[in-house]
Amino acid sequence: MSLNADPAFWAAANTHLTRYGPSFESIIVERAEGSFVYDADGRGILDFTSGQMSAVLGHTHPAIVATVERQMGRVAHLFSGMLSRPVVELASRLAALAPGLERVQLLSTGAESNEAALRMAKLVTGGHEVVAFAQSWHGMTGAAAAATYSAGRRGYGPVTPGSFVIPAPNSYRPRFAHADGTNDWQTELDDAFALIDRQSTGALAAFIAEPILSSGGILELPPGYLRALKQKCEERGMLLILDEAQTGIARTGHMFAFQRDGVTPDIMTLSKTLGAGLPLAAVMTTAEIEQKAHEKGYLFYTTHVSDPLPAAVGVTVLDVVERDGLVQQAIARGQRLKDGLLALQQRHDCVGDVRGRGLLLGLEIVLDRGTKEPGFELGARVMEEAMTRGLSMNIVKLPGMGGVFRIAPALTVSEAEIDLGLEIISDSITAARG
């Protein structure tokens, strides 16, 4: 019998754990290293989501382990009004990487950083209305949940007043199209903001967006969109907040995804990748916005703000990314992975689309390429087959779209591991189709 079937373990899990979302995998993870997690039988499972899209350096990276051990022996947590060297160093390093966003607040989670960003934007602008994409995910707390539209909205009562939504551009399934069938995102954006202007009471504060909507099915903002969106915000006195939880820290082939477009947001939030799997987040903004917020009494005071242990880990993440050339590696490994996925598209007609950039890619499963009929059930079977073959992938199911695999290996993934993952995906599609 498999050690993963430990009856005492599952009895305790089923009795005492709150079910908080997707069903639990039927394995017991005992350890993880590099691009693999290992179950109770010692079987290695290739992790193509790098934990919760966070372990950008792979699991148990030796530099991270060494930093945690060292910092735990010095100071891990402090009164929130006290500062330590790792905190100031990380803030300085981040500011140098994102010119114009020189003020940094260090927090714990993505939702928390988005709460702080939205709170700051409301205070500075004097408005309270927040616009987000219909396929967005910004967190499960308060204002962040109110700006999350891809899931989790029913049954919880009223959301934060002034929560508005517009469609995210989808080049594979365009709502507005040019004569040649390509996505007319400018008309879509103009139409969307015309509706926002109709609904607004004149208190628009912010637009919060992911440069690539991950839980929304790896929807990438087309070149030019971000600049046009920033202009829409400036015309209305809104601040543009970019949530780079999954796209930051080299994942897309830039240190931050917005750098491809040359458009600096008013506020940027980081999480997930910044801590390489440990709870660390950041809110970055301009000196001018920070000054206005301070003058108006900005308050976002948490138990773990400016904690030295996660800050030291963040410094190490930046050190490793720079030392090992992981920005360029994300480009090279990402191209190898994308080429492999495009080859699968040629081989399997249920692969409707391949999209994304760097090492954040999406593969959309459909039942018919011509009609683009969603393939939810087929995608679920592919995911199950992949797990039995030793590959962990996550699939997104949204109305009006096919099942979209979010593929985000660690930046440290090897070429051999990419090739292995592609082979397993191909075999899994074949098996799932019977």
C-alpha positions, 0 to 999 in steps of 0.5 A: 500500500502507498504511504500516501494512503496513511489512514491516520493522516487523512482521518486527522486532515478530514476531521480538523482542516477547514476546506478553503478552495480546491480539493486537496491532492491525494498525496502527502508531501514530505519534502521538496528540492529544486523543481520537485516535491516528493511524496510519502513514497519518495516519488518526485513530482515536477512542480510546474507551478513553483508552489503557489506561483511563488518559489521562483528559486525552486524549493529549499534553495541553499541560499534561502536556507542559509539566510533563514538559519542566519537571520533566525539566530539574530532577529526574526521579528520586532515591534513594528516601530523598530527598524533593522538593516535587512528592511532598509537594505531590501527597500533600497535595493527594490527602489534601485530596481524600479526608478520612480518608485523609491518608497517601500513598505514591507508586509506579508502577503499579496492581499495585504499589500493590495489592501495597503495600496488601495488604502493609500490611493483612496487617502491620497486622491480623496476618492473611494471608487476602484476599478479592476478587470473582470478576470482579476485576482487580488486577494481574499481580504476586504478591498482586495476581495472587492477587486477580485472578480475571477472567483469567490464573489457569491454568498458573502454579502456586500463588497466595498462600495464603489467597486467597478469592473471592466473586461480584460483584453483577450486576444484569443477571444476578442470582444472587439475585433479589427477587420482581420480578426485581431483584438481591437483592445483600444475600442474595448478600453474606450467602451469600458471607460465610457461605462465607468464614467456613467457609473462613477459618482465622481470619486474614482480613486484607482485602477488595480491590474495585473500585467498578466492576469494569472488566475484569469487564464494567463491574459496578457495586456497587449503592447500599448494597453498599459500606456493607454490605461495609464492615460485613462487614469490620469485623465480622471485623477486616478492612480494606477496600481499594478499587482505584480505578485506573480509577474515580478522578480524576473518571472516574465523576462524583466525584473518587473513586467511593466518594464516591457511597456516603459510605463511606471505605475503610481503604486506597485505591489509585490508578494509571492515571488519576492519571498521565494515561497516565504511570506513577504510582500511590498508596496512601492510608490513615488516620493510624492504620493508617499508624502501626500499619504503621510501628510494625511495620516496614512495608517497601515500598521500590521504585526509583521510590517518591516519584519527582519527575517522575511526582509533578509530573505528578500535581499537574498532573492535579489542577490541570487537573481542578479548573481545567476542571471535569472532575468535572462534565464527566464527569457531563454528557458521561457522560450524553450518552454513556449516553443515546446507548448507550440509544438504540442499545439501542432500535435494536439488539436485540443490545444487552442492557444499558447500565451504569456511570456517568460516563465509564466505561460498559459495553455488553453484546452478546447474541444474544437479549435474552430468554435473555441468551445471550452474543454473544462472536463478534458482539461481536468482529465489532463491535469489528473493524468499529469499528476499520475505521471509525476507533473503538477500543473494548475488549471483555471476554469472561467466562464467563456473560456476553456480550461487554461493551464497556468505553467510557471516553473521556477526560474532555476528550472533546467532544460531537461526538466522543461523537456520532461514536463513537455513530454508528460503534458503530451502523454497526458493529453493523449491519455485523457482523450482516450 
